[in-house]
Amino acid sequence: MDAALASRLAASVRAADPDRYFASLFAPAPARPYLMALYAFNHELARVAETVREPMLGAIKLEWWRETVEAAHKGNPRMLDVALGLAALFQSTPLALADFESVIAARAFDASPERFADLAALEAHVDATGGGIMRLACKILGGDPGIAREPALAYGLTGLLRSLGFHNARHKLYMPVDLLAAVGLAPDAFFDLHHDQRLDAVAHQVALRARDHFLASRNGPRPGAALAAILPAAIVPVYLRCLGKNVAVHRRQMALLAAAMKKRL
């Protein structure tokens, strides 16, 4: 990958996804541009649902990205930085096209009116989206992708809790329907309530689950070469303590540094 493209991708990831950007700085220097290409691609997928009002439009955009990845995999990328970065990534690392297609397919939920029946369904979605990206990052680093599930679920569930206000504003429900029913809430009522103890109770259950996944990852095998891929999850305890608040960049960076020095979460 040429230096100018790598610099542009890094700048875009730093602006859009600072946690993954700073975590990638702990990866070996030759691998960093390829992580940036992957994370820039992930950001483009994540924002599809933010830019459309109809599920069909979301499906069209996701299909465009599927075709873009396929062309990059064939070595004939479209002339945009993310596609060029993916082409360089495919050239450097033998990654399966199907892994990218699975992440794209899972993102269809974000622009749809569908809801999660239970926590298992929510976790399956997080594992297929953020987990899929984390597994690809592990492969780029030559690490074991099997180690990614627990940190991906911890980081992904926490991220959803932190973005509830944003998703509520666009009337997209991510909290499981069965958790809402357990506290006497109909799904549509979730968007209209503010500072309600029932909302806190639902969020608390998801937060407990995120914490369980974090602890499972911390107490599991050392990540070895995959460390930088799972490192964003090191910020989970800080985020869970500060739900509803902004977390200063230096606090996130210190959490990343501490985990990097220990070589585990």
MIDOSE-1310 file (N, C-alpha, C; in nm, 2 decimals, decimal comma, always signed):
residues 265
mdaa	+0,09/-0,12/+0,00/+0,00/+0,00/+0,00/+0,09/+0,12/+0,00; +0,06/+0,22/-0,09/+0,15/+0,34/-0,09/+0,12/+0,43/+0,03; +0,22/+0,51/+0,07/+0,21/+0,58/+0,19/+0,10/+0,68/+0,19; +0,07/+0,74/+0,08/-0,03/+0,85/+0,07/-0,17/+0,79/+0,10
lasr	-0,20/+0,67/+0,04/-0,33/+0,60/+0,07/-0,33/+0,56/+0,22; -0,22/+0,50/+0,27/-0,22/+0,46/+0,41/-0,25/+0,58/+0,50; -0,19/+0,69/+0,47/-0,21/+0,81/+0,55/-0,35/+0,86/+0,55; -0,42/+0,86/+0,43/-0,56/+0,90/+0,42/-0,65/+0,81/+0,50
laas	-0,62/+0,68/+0,49/-0,71/+0,58/+0,56/-0,69/+0,60/+0,71; -0,57/+0,61/+0,75/-0,54/+0,63/+0,90/-0,62/+0,76/+0,95; -0,61/+0,86/+0,87/-0,68/+0,99/+0,91/-0,83/+0,97/+0,92; -0,89/+0,89/+0,83/-1,03/+0,87/+0,83/-1,07/+0,79/+0,95
vraa	-0,99/+0,68/+0,98/-1,02/+0,60/+1,09/-1,00/+0,67/+1,23; -0,90/+0,75/+1,24/-0,88/+0,83/+1,36/-1,00/+0,92/+1,39; -1,06/+0,98/+1,28/-1,17/+1,07/+1,30/-1,30/+0,99/+1,33; -1,32/+0,88/+1,27/-1,45/+0,81/+1,28/-1,45/+0,70/+1,39
dpdr	-1,33/+0,64/+1,42/-1,33/+0,52/+1,50/-1,20/+0,53/+1,59; -1,19/+0,63/+1,68/-1,06/+0,65/+1,75/-1,02/+0,53/+1,83; -1,11/+0,45/+1,89/-1,07/+0,34/+1,97/-0,99/+0,24/+1,89; -1,04/+0,20/+1,77/-0,97/+0,10/+1,69/-0,84/+0,17/+1,63
yfas	-0,85/+0,30/+1,60/-0,73/+0,36/+1,55/-0,61/+0,35/+1,65; -0,64/+0,39/+1,78/-0,53/+0,39/+1,88/-0,49/+0,25/+1,91; -0,59/+0,15/+1,91/-0,55/+0,01/+1,93/-0,46/-0,04/+1,83; -0,48/+0,00/+1,70/-0,40/-0,04/+1,59/-0,25/+0,00/+1,60
lfap	-0,23/+0,11/+1,68/-0,09/+0,16/+1,69/-0,01/+0,06/+1,77; -0,07/-0,03/+1,84/+0,01/-0,13/+1,91/+0,04/-0,26/+1,82; -0,01/-0,25/+1,70/+0,02/-0,36/+1,60/+0,15/-0,34/+1,54; +0,22/-0,44/+1,48/+0,34/-0,42/+1,41/+0,32/-0,32/+1,30
apar	+0,42/-0,23/+1,28/+0,40/-0,12/+1,18/+0,36/-0,17/+1,04; +0,41/-0,28/+0,99/+0,37/-0,32/+0,85/+0,22/-0,36/+0,84; +0,16/-0,40/+0,95/+0,02/-0,44/+0,95/-0,08/-0,33/+0,97; -0,03/-0,22/+1,02/-0,12/-0,11/+1,05/-0,20/-0,05/+0,93
pylm	-0,14/-0,03/+0,82/-0,22/+0,02/+0,70/-0,34/-0,07/+0,67; -0,31/-0,20/+0,68/-0,42/-0,30/+0,64/-0,53/-0,30/+0,75; -0,50/-0,28/+0,87/-0,60/-0,27/+0,98/-0,68/-0,14/+0,95; -0,62/-0,04/+0,91/-0,69/+0,09/+0,88/-0,78/+0,07/+0,76
alya	-0,74/-0,01/+0,66/-0,83/-0,03/+0,55/-0,95/-0,11/+0,60; -0,93/-0,21/+0,68/-1,04/-0,29/+0,73/-1,14/-0,20/+0,82; -1,08/-0,12/+0,90/-1,16/-0,04/+0,99/-1,24/+0,08/+0,92; -1,17/+0,13/+0,81/-1,24/+0,23/+0,73/-1,36/+0,16/+0,66
fnhe	-1,34/+0,04/+0,61/-1,45/-0,04/+0,55/-1,56/-0,06/+0,65; -1,53/-0,10/+0,77/-1,63/-0,12/+0,88/-1,71/+0,01/+0,90; -1,64/+0,12/+0,91/-1,72/+0,25/+0,93/-1,81/+0,27/+0,82; -1,78/+0,25/+0,70/-1,87/+0,27/+0,58/-1,99/+0,19/+0,60
larv	-1,97/+0,06/+0,64/-2,09/-0,03/+0,65/-2,18/+0,02/+0,77; -2,12/+0,06/+0,88/-2,19/+0,10/+1,00/-2,28/+0,22/+0,97; -2,23/+0,31/+0,88/-2,30/+0,44/+0,86/-2,41/+0,42/+0,75; -2,42/+0,31/+0,69/-2,52/+0,29/+0,58/-2,66/+0,32/+0,64
aetv	-2,69/+0,26/+0,76/-2,82/+0,27/+0,82/-2,84/+0,42/+0,86; -2,74/+0,49/+0,88/-2,75/+0,63/+0,93/-2,79/+0,73/+0,81; -2,77/+0,68/+0,69/-2,79/+0,76/+0,57/-2,91/+0,73/+0,49; -2,99/+0,63/+0,53/-3,11/+0,59/+0,46/-3,23/+0,59/+0,55
repm	-3,35/+0,60/+0,49/-3,48/+0,60/+0,56/-3,56/+0,47/+0,53; -3,52/+0,41/+0,43/-3,60/+0,29/+0,39/-3,50/+0,17/+0,38; -3,55/+0,05/+0,43/-3,47/-0,07/+0,43/-3,42/-0,10/+0,29; -3,50/-0,08/+0,18/-3,46/-0,11/+0,05/-3,34/-0,03/+0,01
lgai	-3,34/+0,10/+0,04/-3,22/+0,18/+0,01/-3,10/+0,13/+0,09; -3,11/+0,09/+0,21/-3,00/+0,03/+0,28/-2,95/-0,10/+0,21; -3,04/-0,18/+0,17/-3,00/-0,30/+0,09/-2,93/-0,27/-0,03; -2,97/-0,17/-0,10/-2,90/-0,13/-0,23/-2,76/-0,08/-0,20
klew	-2,74/+0,00/-0,09/-2,61/+0,05/-0,05/-2,52/-0,07/-0,01; -2,57/-0,16/+0,07/-2,50/-0,28/+0,11/-2,46/-0,36/-0,01; -2,54/-0,38/-0,10/-2,51/-0,45/-0,22/-2,40/-0,38/-0,30; -2,40/-0,25/-0,30/-2,29/-0,18/-0,37/-2,16/-0,21/-0,30
wret	-2,16/-0,21/-0,17/-2,04/-0,24/-0,10/-2,00/-0,39/-0,12; -2,09/-0,48/-0,13/-2,06/-0,62/-0,16/-1,99/-0,63/-0,29; -2,04/-0,56/-0,39/-1,97/-0,55/-0,52/-1,84/-0,49/-0,52; -1,83/-0,38/-0,44/-1,70/-0,31/-0,42/-1,59/-0,40/-0,36
veaa	-1,63/-0,48/-0,26/-1,54/-0,57/-0,20/-1,50/-0,68/-0,29; -1,60/-0,73/-0,37/-1,57/-0,84/-0,46/-1,47/-0,79/-0,57; -1,49/-0,67/-0,62/-1,40/-0,61/-0,72/-1,26/-0,60/-0,66; -1,25/-0,55/-0,54/-1,12/-0,53/-0,47/-1,05/-0,67/-0,45
hkgn	-1,13/-0,77/-0,42/-1,08/-0,91/-0,40/-1,02/-0,96/-0,54; -1,08/-0,92/-0,65/-1,03/-0,96/-0,78/-0,92/-0,88/-0,83; -0,88/-0,77/-0,75/-0,77/-0,69/-0,79/-0,81/-0,58/-0,89; -0,94/-0,55/-0,90/-0,99/-0,45/-0,98/-1,08/-0,35/-0,91
prml	-1,01/-0,28/-0,81/-1,09/-0,20/-0,72/-1,15/-0,07/-0,78; -1,26/-0,03/-0,72/-1,32/+0,10/-0,76/-1,22/+0,21/-0,71; -1,23/+0,33/-0,77/-1,13/+0,43/-0,74/-1,18/+0,51/-0,62; -1,18/+0,45/-0,50/-1,20/+0,52/-0,38/-1,11/+0,46/-0,27
dval	-1,07/+0,54/-0,17/-0,97/+0,50/-0,08/-1,00/+0,37/-0,01; -1,12/+0,35/+0,03/-1,15/+0,22/+0,11/-1,13/+0,10/+0,01; -1,18/+0,11/-0,11/-1,17/+0,00/-0,20/-1,02/-0,02/-0,24; -0,95/+0,08/-0,26/-0,80/+0,07/-0,29/-0,73/+0,00/-0,17
glaa	-0,77/+0,04/-0,05/-0,71/-0,02/+0,07/-0,74/-0,16/+0,08; -0,87/-0,20/+0,05/-0,91/-0,34/+0,06/-0,83/-0,42/-0,05; -0,81/-0,37/-0,17/-0,74/-0,44/-0,27/-0,60/-0,47/-0,22; -0,53/-0,37/-0,16/-0,40/-0,39/-0,11/-0,40/-0,49/+0,01
lfqs	-0,51/-0,49/+0,09/-0,52/-0,59/+0,20/-0,53/-0,73/+0,14; -0,62/-0,75/+0,04/-0,64/-0,88/-0,02/-0,51/-0,93/-0,08; -0,43/-0,84/-0,14/-0,30/-0,87/-0,20/-0,20/-0,92/-0,10; -0,21/-0,86/+0,02/-0,11/-0,89/+0,12/-0,14/-1,01/+0,21
tpla	-0,27/-1,03/+0,23/-0,32/-1,13/+0,32/-0,42/-1,22/+0,26; -0,41/-1,35/+0,27/-0,52/-1,44/+0,21/-0,64/-1,44/+0,29; -0,73/-1,34/+0,28/-0,85/-1,34/+0,35/-0,97/-1,38/+0,26; -1,06/-1,45/+0,32/-1,17/-1,50/+0,24/-1,28/-1,40/+0,21
ladf	-1,32/-1,39/+0,08/-1,42/-1,29/+0,05/-1,55/-1,32/+0,13; -1,58/-1,44/+0,16/-1,70/-1,48/+0,23/-1,71/-1,42/+0,37; -1,59/-1,40/+0,43/-1,59/-1,33/+0,56/-1,64/-1,19/+0,56; -1,60/-1,12/+0,45/-1,65/-0,98/+0,43/-1,80/-0,98/+0,39
esvi	-1,84/-1,07/+0,31/-1,98/-1,08/+0,27/-2,07/-1,11/+0,39; -2,02/-1,19/+0,48/-2,10/-1,22/+0,60/-2,13/-1,09/+0,69; -2,02/-1,01/+0,70/-2,04/-0,89/+0,78/-2,13/-0,79/+0,71; -2,12/-0,78/+0,58/-2,21/-0,70/+0,50/-2,36/-0,74/+0,52
aara	-2,38/-0,87/+0,51/-2,52/-0,93/+0,52/-2,57/-0,90/+0,66; -2,49/-0,91/+0,76/-2,54/-0,89/+0,90/-2,58/-0,74/+0,92; -2,52/-0,65/+0,84/-2,55/-0,51/+0,86/-2,69/-0,47/+0,81; -2,76/-0,57/+0,74/-2,89/-0,54/+0,68/-2,99/-0,51/+0,80
fdas	-2,96/-0,57/+0,91/-3,05/-0,55/+1,03/-3,06/-0,40/+1,07; -2,95/-0,33/+1,06/-2,94/-0,19/+1,11/-3,03/-0,10/+1,04; -3,06/-0,13/+0,91/-3,15/-0,04/+0,83/-3,29/-0,10/+0,82; -3,32/-0,20/+0,90/-3,45/-0,27/+0,89/-3,54/-0,24/+1,01
perf	-3,67/-0,27/+1,00/-3,75/-0,25/+1,12/-3,75/-0,37/+1,21; -3,67/-0,47/+1,19/-3,66/-0,59/+1,27/-3,61/-0,56/+1,41; -3,65/-0,65/+1,50/-3,61/-0,64/+1,64/-3,55/-0,77/+1,69; -3,47/-0,76/+1,80/-3,42/-0,88/+1,86/-3,51/-0,94/+1,96
adla	-3,54/-1,07/+1,94/-3,64/-1,13/+2,04/-3,58/-1,14/+2,17; -3,45/-1,17/+2,18/-3,38/-1,20/+2,31/-3,24/-1,16/+2,30; -3,17/-1,17/+2,41/-3,03/-1,14/+2,42/-2,94/-1,22/+2,33; -2,98/-1,35/+2,32/-2,90/-1,43/+2,23/-2,90/-1,38/+2,08
alea	-3,02/-1,33/+2,04/-3,03/-1,27/+1,90/-2,94/-1,15/+1,89; -2,94/-1,06/+1,99/-2,86/-0,94/+1,99/-2,71/-0,98/+1,99; -2,67/-1,08/+2,07/-2,53/-1,12/+2,07/-2,49/-1,18/+1,94; -2,58/-1,25/+1,87/-2,55/-1,31/+1,74/-2,52/-1,20/+1,64
hvda	-2,60/-1,09/+1,65/-2,58/-0,98/+1,56/-2,44/-0,91/+1,59; -2,41/-0,89/+1,71/-2,29/-0,82/+1,75/-2,17/-0,91/+1,71; -2,18/-1,04/+1,72/-2,08/-1,13/+1,69/-2,06/-1,13/+1,53; -2,16/-1,12/+1,46/-2,15/-1,12/+1,31/-2,10/-0,99/+1,26
tggg	-2,12/-0,88/+1,32/-2,08/-0,75/+1,27/-1,94/-0,71/+1,33; -1,94/-0,66/+1,45/-1,81/-0,62/+1,51/-1,72/-0,75/+1,53; -1,78/-0,86/+1,57/-1,70/-0,98/+1,58/-1,64/-1,02/+1,45; -1,71/-1,01/+1,34/-1,66/-1,05/+1,21/-1,54/-0,96/+1,18
imrl	-1,55/-0,83/+1,21/-1,44/-0,74/+1,19/-1,32/-0,77/+1,27; -1,35/-0,81/+1,40/-1,24/-0,84/+1,49/-1,17/-0,97/+1,45; -1,24/-1,06/+1,40/-1,18/-1,19/+1,35/-1,09/-1,16/+1,23; -1,14/-1,08/+1,14/-1,05/-1,04/+1,03/-0,93/-0,97/+1,07
acki	-0,94/-0,88/+1,17/-0,82/-0,81/+1,22/-0,72/-0,91/+1,28; -0,77/-1,01/+1,35/-0,68/-1,12/+1,41/-0,61/-1,19/+1,29; -0,68/-1,22/+1,19/-0,61/-1,28/+1,07/-0,51/-1,20/+1,01; -0,53/-1,07/+1,00/-0,43/-0,97/+0,94/-0,31/-0,98/+1,02
lggd	-0,32/-0,99/+1,15/-0,21/-0,99/+1,25/-0,14/-1,13/+1,26; -0,20/-1,23/+1,20/-0,15/-1,36/+1,21/-0,18/-1,43/+1,34; -0,29/-1,38/+1,41/-0,33/-1,44/+1,53/-0,45/-1,53/+1,52; -0,50/-1,58/+1,63/-0,61/-1,68/+1,63/-0,74/-1,61/+1,62
pgia	-0,82/-1,62/+1,52/-0,95/-1,55/+1,51/-1,05/-1,60/+1,61; -1,03/-1,72/+1,66/-1,12/-1,78/+1,76/-1,12/-1,71/+1,89; -1,02/-1,63/+1,91/-1,01/-1,56/+2,04/-1,09/-1,43/+2,05; -1,15/-1,40/+1,93/-1,22/-1,27/+1,92/-1,36/-1,26/+1,98
repa	-1,43/-1,37/+1,99/-1,57/-1,37/+2,03/-1,60/-1,29/+2,16; -1,53/-1,33/+2,27/-1,56/-1,26/+2,39/-1,53/-1,11/+2,39; -1,41/-1,07/+2,35/-1,39/-0,93/+2,35/-1,48/-0,85/+2,25; -1,51/-0,91/+2,14/-1,60/-0,85/+2,04/-1,74/-0,83/+2,10
layg	-1,79/-0,93/+2,18/-1,92/-0,91/+2,24/-1,92/-0,81/+2,35; -1,81/-0,81/+2,43/-1,80/-0,71/+2,54/-1,80/-0,57/+2,48; -1,72/-0,55/+2,38/-1,70/-0,41/+2,32/-1,83/-0,37/+2,24; -1,89/-0,47/+2,17/-2,01/-0,44/+2,09/-2,13/-0,41/+2,17
ltgl	-2,15/-0,49/+2,27/-2,27/-0,46/+2,36/-2,25/-0,33/+2,43; -2,13/-0,30/+2,48/-2,11/-0,17/+2,54/-2,13/-0,05/+2,45; -2,08/-0,07/+2,32/-2,10/+0,03/+2,22/-2,25/+0,06/+2,20; -2,33/-0,04/+2,20/-2,47/-0,02/+2,18/-2,53/+0,05/+2,29
lrsl	-2,49/+0,02/+2,41/-2,54/+0,10/+2,53/-2,50/+0,24/+2,52; -2,38/+0,27/+2,48/-2,33/+0,41/+2,47/-2,41/+0,49/+2,36; -2,46/+0,42/+2,26/-2,52/+0,49/+2,15/-2,68/+0,48/+2,15; -2,73/+0,44/+2,26/-2,88/+0,42/+2,27/-2,95/+0,55/+2,23
gfhn	-2,90/+0,66/+2,28/-2,97/+0,79/+2,24/-2,97/+0,82/+2,09; -2,86/+0,79/+2,03/-2,86/+0,81/+1,88/-2,96/+0,72/+1,81; -2,96/+0,59/+1,85/-3,05/+0,49/+1,78/-3,19/+0,52/+1,82; -3,22/+0,57/+1,94/-3,36/+0,60/+1,97/-3,41/+0,72/+1,89
arhk	-3,32/+0,81/+1,86/-3,36/+0,93/+1,78/-3,40/+0,89/+1,64; -3,34/+0,78/+1,59/-3,38/+0,73/+1,46/-3,48/+0,61/+1,47; -3,53/+0,59/+1,59/-3,63/+0,49/+1,61/-3,59/+0,35/+1,57; -3,47/+0,32/+1,60/-3,42/+0,18/+1,58/-3,39/+0,12/+1,72
lymp	-3,46/+0,00/+1,74/-3,45/-0,06/+1,87/-3,35/-0,17/+1,86; -3,25/-0,17/+1,96/-3,15/-0,27/+1,97/-3,17/-0,36/+2,10; -3,24/-0,30/+2,20/-3,26/-0,38/+2,32/-3,35/-0,49/+2,30; -3,32/-0,61/+2,35/-3,41/-0,73/+2,32/-3,55/-0,71/+2,37
vdll	-3,65/-0,76/+2,30/-3,79/-0,74/+2,33/-3,82/-0,82/+2,46; -3,76/-0,93/+2,49/-3,79/-1,00/+2,61/-3,75/-0,93/+2,73; -3,64/-0,85/+2,72/-3,59/-0,77/+2,84/-3,69/-0,66/+2,86; -3,74/-0,60/+2,76/-3,84/-0,49/+2,77/-3,97/-0,55/+2,83
aavg	-4,01/-0,66/+2,79/-4,14/-0,72/+2,84/-4,12/-0,75/+2,99; -4,00/-0,79/+3,03/-3,98/-0,83/+3,17/-4,00/-0,71/+3,27; -3,98/-0,59/+3,21/-4,00/-0,47/+3,30/-4,13/-0,39/+3,26; -4,22/-0,46/+3,18/-4,35/-0,40/+3,14/-4,34/-0,30/+3,04
lapd	-4,25/-0,30/+2,95/-4,24/-0,20/+2,84/-4,27/-0,26/+2,71; -4,36/-0,20/+2,63/-4,38/-0,23/+2,49/-4,26/-0,18/+2,41; -4,22/-0,24/+2,30/-4,11/-0,19/+2,23/-4,12/-0,05/+2,18; -4,23/-0,01/+2,13/-4,24/+0,13/+2,08/-4,24/+0,23/+2,19
affd	-4,27/+0,19/+2,31/-4,27/+0,29/+2,43/-4,12/+0,32/+2,47; -4,03/+0,24/+2,43/-3,89/+0,26/+2,46/-3,84/+0,39/+2,41; -3,89/+0,43/+2,29/-3,84/+0,56/+2,23/-3,89/+0,68/+2,30; -4,00/+0,67/+2,38/-4,07/+0,79/+2,43/-4,03/+0,82/+2,57
lhhd	-3,96/+0,73/+2,64/-3,94/+0,74/+2,78/-3,80/+0,80/+2,80; -3,79/+0,88/+2,91/-3,66/+0,94/+2,95/-3,64/+0,93/+3,10; -3,52/+0,90/+3,14/-3,49/+0,89/+3,29/-3,60/+0,80/+3,36; -3,63/+0,69/+3,30/-3,72/+0,59/+3,35/-3,64/+0,47/+3,41
qrld	-3,67/+0,43/+3,53/-3,60/+0,32/+3,60/-3,61/+0,19/+3,52; -3,72/+0,18/+3,44/-3,73/+0,05/+3,36/-3,62/+0,05/+3,25; -3,60/+0,17/+3,19/-3,49/+0,17/+3,09/-3,36/+0,14/+3,15; -3,33/+0,19/+3,27/-3,21/+0,16/+3,34/-3,19/+0,02/+3,37
avah	-3,31/-0,05/+3,40/-3,30/-0,19/+3,44/-3,26/-0,27/+3,31; -3,32/-0,24/+3,20/-3,29/-0,31/+3,07/-3,14/-0,29/+3,04; -3,10/-0,16/+3,04/-2,96/-0,13/+3,01/-2,86/-0,21/+3,11; -2,90/-0,22/+3,24/-2,82/-0,28/+3,34/-2,80/-0,43/+3,30
qval	-2,90/-0,50/+3,25/-2,89/-0,64/+3,22/-2,79/-0,66/+3,10; -2,80/-0,57/+3,00/-2,70/-0,57/+2,89/-2,56/-0,54/+2,94; -2,55/-0,44/+3,03/-2,42/-0,41/+3,08/-2,36/-0,52/+3,16; -2,44/-0,60/+3,23/-2,39/-0,71/+3,31/-2,34/-0,82/+3,21
rard	-2,41/-0,83/+3,10/-2,37/-0,93/+3,00/-2,23/-0,89/+2,93; -2,22/-0,76/+2,90/-2,10/-0,71/+2,85/-1,98/-0,73/+2,94; -2,01/-0,71/+3,07/-1,90/-0,73/+3,17/-1,86/-0,88/+3,18; -1,96/-0,97/+3,17/-1,93/-1,11/+3,17/-1,84/-1,15/+3,06
hfla	-1,87/-1,10/+2,94/-1,78/-1,13/+2,82/-1,64/-1,07/+2,84; -1,63/-0,95/+2,89/-1,50/-0,89/+2,92/-1,42/-0,98/+3,01; -1,48/-1,02/+3,12/-1,41/-1,10/+3,22/-1,37/-1,24/+3,16; -1,46/-1,29/+3,07/-1,43/-1,42/+3,01/-1,30/-1,40/+2,92
srng	-1,30/-1,29/+2,85/-1,18/-1,26/+2,76/-1,06/-1,24/+2,85; -1,07/-1,16/+2,95/-0,95/-1,13/+3,04/-0,90/-1,26/+3,10; -0,98/-1,35/+3,14/-0,94/-1,47/+3,21/-0,91/-1,59/+3,11; -0,93/-1,56/+2,98/-0,90/-1,66/+2,88/-0,76/-1,67/+2,84
prpg	-0,73/-1,74/+2,73/-0,59/-1,75/+2,68/-0,54/-1,61/+2,64; -0,41/-1,60/+2,65/-0,34/-1,47/+2,61/-0,36/-1,46/+2,46; -0,39/-1,34/+2,41/-0,42/-1,32/+2,26/-0,30/-1,33/+2,17; -0,18/-1,32/+2,23/-0,06/-1,33/+2,14/-0,06/-1,23/+2,03
aala	-0,04/-1,28/+1,91/-0,03/-1,19/+1,79/-0,16/-1,11/+1,77; -0,27/-1,16/+1,82/-0,40/-1,10/+1,80/-0,43/-0,98/+1,89; -0,33/-0,95/+1,98/-0,36/-0,85/+2,09/-0,42/-0,72/+2,03; -0,35/-0,66/+1,93/-0,40/-0,53/+1,89/-0,54/-0,54/+1,83
ailp	-0,58/-0,65/+1,78/-0,71/-0,67/+1,72/-0,82/-0,66/+1,83; -0,79/-0,72/+1,95/-0,89/-0,73/+2,05/-0,88/-0,61/+2,15; -0,78/-0,53/+2,13/-0,74/-0,43/+2,23/-0,85/-0,33/+2,26; -0,94/-0,29/+2,16/-1,05/-0,20/+2,19/-1,13/-0,24/+2,31
aaiv	-1,14/-0,37/+2,33/-1,22/-0,42/+2,45/-1,16/-0,38/+2,58; -1,04/-0,34/+2,58/-0,98/-0,30/+2,71/-1,04/-0,18/+2,77; -1,12/-0,10/+2,69/-1,18/+0,02/+2,73/-1,32/-0,01/+2,80; -1,37/-0,13/+2,78/-1,50/-0,17/+2,82/-1,53/-0,13/+2,97
pvyl	-1,44/-0,17/+3,07/-1,47/-0,13/+3,21/-1,48/+0,02/+3,23; -1,40/+0,10/+3,16/-1,41/+0,24/+3,17/-1,55/+0,29/+3,12; -1,59/+0,24/+3,00/-1,71/+0,28/+2,94/-1,83/+0,24/+3,03; -1,83/+0,12/+3,08/-1,94/+0,07/+3,17/-1,95/+0,16/+3,29
rclg	-1,84/+0,21/+3,35/-1,85/+0,29/+3,47/-1,90/+0,43/+3,43; -1,90/+0,47/+3,31/-1,93/+0,60/+3,27/-2,04/+0,61/+3,16; -2,13/+0,51/+3,17/-2,24/+0,51/+3,07/-2,32/+0,64/+3,08; -2,35/+0,70/+2,96/-2,42/+0,83/+2,96/-2,33/+0,95/+2,96
knva	-2,20/+0,92/+2,98/-2,10/+1,03/+2,99/-1,99/+1,02/+2,88; -1,93/+1,13/+2,84/-1,82/+1,12/+2,75/-1,70/+1,08/+2,83; -1,62/+0,99/+2,77/-1,50/+0,95/+2,83/-1,38/+1,01/+2,76; -1,30/+1,08/+2,84/-1,18/+1,16/+2,78/-1,09/+1,06/+2,70
vhrr	-1,03/+1,12/+2,60/-0,95/+1,04/+2,51/-0,83/+0,98/+2,59; -0,77/+1,06/+2,68/-0,66/+1,01/+2,76/-0,69/+0,89/+2,85; -0,81/+0,89/+2,90/-0,86/+0,77/+2,98/-0,86/+0,65/+2,89; -0,92/+0,66/+2,77/-0,92/+0,55/+2,68/-0,78/+0,50/+2,64
qmal	-0,70/+0,60/+2,61/-0,56/+0,56/+2,58/-0,49/+0,49/+2,69; -0,51/+0,54/+2,81/-0,44/+0,47/+2,93/-0,49/+0,33/+2,94; -0,62/+0,30/+2,92/-0,67/+0,17/+2,93/-0,61/+0,08/+2,82; -0,59/+0,13/+2,70/-0,53/+0,06/+2,59/-0,38/+0,03/+2,63
laaa	-0,31/+0,13/+2,68/-0,17/+0,11/+2,71/-0,15/+0,01/+2,82; -0,23/+0,01/+2,92/-0,22/-0,08/+3,03/-0,24/-0,22/+2,98; -0,34/-0,25/+2,90/-0,36/-0,38/+2,84/-0,25/-0,42/+2,75; -0,20/-0,33/+2,67/-0,09/-0,36/+2,58/+0,04/-0,40/+2,66
mkkr	+0,06/-0,33/+2,77/+0,18/-0,37/+2,85/+0,17/-0,51/+2,92; +0,04/-0,54/+2,96/+0,02/-0,67/+3,02/+0,01/-0,78/+2,91; -0,01/-0,74/+2,79/-0,03/-0,83/+2,67/-0,16/-0,91/+2,69; -0,26/-0,85/+2,75/-0,39/-0,91/+2,76/-0,49/-0,81/+2,81
l	-0,62/-0,83/+2,80/-0,71/-0,73/+2,85/-0,71/-0,72/+3,00
